[in-house]
């Protein structure tokens, strides 16, 4: 074949779909000089064919295009090939066609001298930027329970899975070249090797960001992990081969950014966490949340250090607002709690602000965060096991500081129940942490109505019932006043029970009046109906009766507390 016909024939065969003919010509050693000479034109022709709307995709076509690019990468000038391939990455957009470029990229990078770490970094960054721009699936309703399985059928998720699988294979030879356990030779340039290793660590770390962190990587026990989860495990393994300590990874990125210390997330003006922390959150989620075995978390670190360090990454995940990222944060917290024993976190651990911060994040999620019932329930369920890990004195200080900040009645009720259980524990084991002066500081915050007599009792029913149950418990359990609660009884009676009795009378009268209006054919006007959809009169009547039943229950508990108080003090019940 003459030189003048070489390129036109290849382009014509591409249009005609005669892919075997192209492979035969390129494989022919007689044409090697032409492939070397016209390499850039072959890259352009093949990539134009991939981008053409007329191209009919088939395994044979993909194989031919990848093979052609690979041969050019192995034969032509490596720097020219790199420039040409990088230009084509931008043209490919977010298509899965991008993965056809990975093997040629790999081949040409392996031809470069070891000292050219800057070129390696540039190419890996180009690939990483493309991967991070892959479009995510629409949120829909696939984030709760078994519905998350539907995500695997989403075309965007399948594209991400395919590209990440190819990406893991792309990194494999570079990881092998620079692995920590590779046999060192006298010819190795240690400075160059360390720099290339830093480049590899930084870019592998970037693969753990979006879109991977926004995908579902969790699988239930007894089930098989999906392709993306298996690929994520490969990437973590790659990273562990070149990094002996994952806790040192933040320094890698700051080395390239020219920074000398690791800033906290609050140091970023836009409020977003640095990329290092986001990707490390994904890695630690896999290790602690999914129990992925890993040798790159040295056992020399104390449990408390690991807990506090990793918990900061979990908090960033929880506060992200992305449903599946939030889920990773919750599972990471759950996994971390299994790593430490009960009461093992000392009182001094509260010097670290993460404890108060993580509870605020869990509260935010439970009240107004991601619209997922599963995640909201899990966020509240984590409270008790989390508190169990703290020294009892630390539990008191954390709960006491949280109590004034809680505005949500349901969460306030949960905290009051936990405080009641801690008081019982201290009474049983003769521990001082929730008794005497400490208890006296909490009870005035518990035994009060938010708006005094005008409090909406239905809205605050759970916290009020918890407060009454705490009073009943103390009056019955602590007859000898071992807790020192008796000095707060005037507050219980005057600031809580008496206003509550008046509020009950007012609320009952109001709802009975509205119920009578419904009986006359007039719609009711009350707070409980404002938050509900439009109802028929019969439905409104049912709601009114249910509210009155709740008042009856509350009144019976209040009466029981009054009896217990009378028995305790010897004064007549009011």
Rosetta blueprint (number, residue, H / E / L):
1 X L
2 X L
3 X H
4 X H
5 X H
6 X H
7 X H
8 X H
9 X H
10 X H
11 X H
12 X H
13 X H
14 X H
15 X H
16 X H
17 X L
18 X L
19 X H
20 X H
21 X H
22 X H
23 X H
24 X H
25 X H
26 X H
27 X H
28 X L
29 X H
30 X H
31 X H
32 X H
33 X H
34 X H
35 X H
36 X H
37 X H
38 X L
39 X H
40 X H
41 X H
42 X H
43 X H
44 X H
45 X H
46 X H
47 X H
48 X H
49 X H
50 X H
51 X H
52 X L
53 X L
54 X L
55 X L
56 X L
57 X L
58 X L
59 X H
60 X H
61 X H
62 X H
63 X H
64 X H
65 X H
66 X H
67 X H
68 X H
69 X H
70 X H
71 X H
72 X H
73 X H
74 X H
75 X H
76 X L
77 X L
78 X H
79 X H
80 X H
81 X H
82 X H
83 X H
84 X H
85 X H
86 X H
87 X H
88 X H
89 X H
90 X H
91 X H
92 X L
93 X L
94 X L
95 X L
96 X H
97 X H
98 X H
99 X H
100 X H
101 X H
102 X H
103 X H
104 X H
105 X H
106 X H
107 X H
108 X H
109 X H
110 X H
111 X L
112 X L
113 X L
114 X L
115 X L
116 X L
117 X H
118 X H
119 X H
120 X H
121 X H
122 X H
123 X H
124 X H
125 X H
126 X H
127 X H
128 X H
129 X H
130 X H
131 X H
132 X H
133 X L
134 X L
135 X L
136 X L
137 X L
138 X L
139 X L
140 X L
141 X L
142 X L
143 X L
144 X L
145 X H
146 X H
147 X H
148 X H
149 X H
150 X H
151 X H
152 X H
153 X H
154 X L
155 X H
156 X H
157 X H
158 X H
159 X H
160 X H
161 X H
162 X H
163 X H
164 X H
165 X H
166 X H
167 X H
168 X H
169 X H
170 X H
171 X H
172 X H
173 X H
174 X H
175 X H
176 X H
177 X H
178 X H
179 X L
180 X L
181 X L
182 X L
183 X L
184 X L
185 X L
186 X L
187 X L
188 X L
189 X L
190 X H
191 X H
192 X H
193 X H
194 X H
195 X H
196 X H
197 X H
198 X H
199 X H
200 X H
201 X H
202 X H
203 X H
204 X H
205 X H
206 X H
207 X L
208 X L
209 X L
210 X L
211 X L
212 X H
213 X H
214 X H
215 X L
216 X L
217 X L
218 X L
219 X L
220 X L
221 X L
222 X L
223 X L
224 X L
225 X L
226 X L
227 X H
228 X H
229 X H
230 X H
231 X H
232 X H
233 X H
234 X H
235 X H
236 X H
237 X H
238 X H
239 X H
240 X H
241 X H
242 X H
243 X L
244 X L
245 X L
246 X H
247 X H
248 X H
249 X H
250 X H
251 X H
252 X H
253 X H
254 X H
255 X H
256 X H
257 X H
258 X L
259 X L
260 X L
261 X L
262 X L
263 X L
264 X L
265 X H
266 X H
267 X H
268 X L
269 X L
270 X L
271 X L
272 X L
273 X L
274 X L
275 X H
276 X H
277 X H
278 X H
279 X H
280 X H
281 X H
282 X H
283 X H
284 X H
285 X H
286 X H
287 X H
288 X H
289 X H
290 X L
291 X L
292 X L
293 X L
294 X L
295 X L
296 X L
297 X L
298 X L
299 X L
300 X L
301 X L
302 X L
303 X H
304 X H
305 X H
306 X H
307 X H
308 X H
309 X H
310 X H
311 X H
312 X H
313 X H
314 X H
315 X H
316 X H
317 X H
318 X H
319 X L
320 X L
321 X L
322 X L
323 X H
324 X H
325 X H
326 X H
327 X H
328 X H
329 X H
330 X H
331 X H
332 X H
333 X H
334 X H
335 X H
336 X H
337 X H
338 X L
339 X L
340 X L
341 X L
342 X L
343 X L
344 X L
345 X E
346 X L
347 X H
348 X H
349 X H
350 X H
351 X H
352 X L
353 X L
354 X H
355 X H
356 X H
357 X H
358 X H
359 X H
360 X H
361 X H
362 X H
363 X H
364 X H
365 X H
366 X H
367 X H
368 X H
369 X L
370 X L
371 X L
372 X L
373 X H
374 X H
375 X H
376 X H
377 X H
378 X H
379 X H
380 X H
381 X H
382 X H
383 X H
384 X H
385 X H
386 X H
387 X H
388 X H
389 X L
390 X E
391 X L
392 X H
393 X H
394 X H
395 X H
396 X H
397 X H
398 X H
399 X H
400 X H
401 X H
402 X H
403 X H
404 X L
405 X L
406 X L
407 X L
408 X L
409 X H
410 X H
411 X H
412 X H
413 X H
414 X H
415 X H
416 X H
417 X H
418 X H
419 X H
420 X H
421 X H
422 X H
423 X H
424 X H
425 X H
426 X H
427 X H
428 X H
429 X H
430 X L
431 X L
432 X L
433 X L
434 X L
435 X L
436 X L
437 X H
438 X H
439 X H
440 X H
441 X H
442 X H
443 X H
444 X H
445 X H
446 X H
447 X L
448 X L
449 X L
450 X L
451 X L
452 X H
453 X H
454 X H
455 X L
456 X L
457 X L
458 X L
459 X L
460 X L
461 X H
462 X H
463 X H
464 X H
465 X H
466 X H
467 X H
468 X H
469 X H
470 X H
471 X H
472 X H
473 X H
474 X H
475 X H
476 X H
477 X H
478 X L
479 X L
480 X L
481 X L
482 X L
483 X L
484 X L
485 X H
486 X H
487 X H
488 X H
489 X H
490 X H
491 X H
492 X H
493 X H
494 X H
495 X H
496 X H
497 X H
498 X H
499 X H
500 X H
501 X H
502 X H
503 X H
504 X H
505 X H
506 X H
507 X H
508 X H
509 X H
510 X H
511 X H
512 X H
513 X H
514 X H
515 X H
516 X H
517 X H
518 X H
519 X H
520 X L
521 X L
522 X L
523 X L
524 X L
525 X L
526 X L
527 X H
528 X H
529 X H
530 X H
531 X L
532 X L
533 X L
534 X L
535 X L
536 X L
537 X H
538 X H
539 X H
540 X H
541 X H
542 X H
543 X H
544 X H
545 X H
546 X H
547 X H
548 X H
549 X H
550 X H
551 X H
552 X H
553 X H
554 X H
555 X H
556 X H
557 X H
558 X H
559 X H
560 X H
561 X H
562 X H
563 X H
564 X H
565 X H
566 X H
567 X H
568 X H
569 X H
570 X L
571 X L
572 X L
573 X L
574 X L
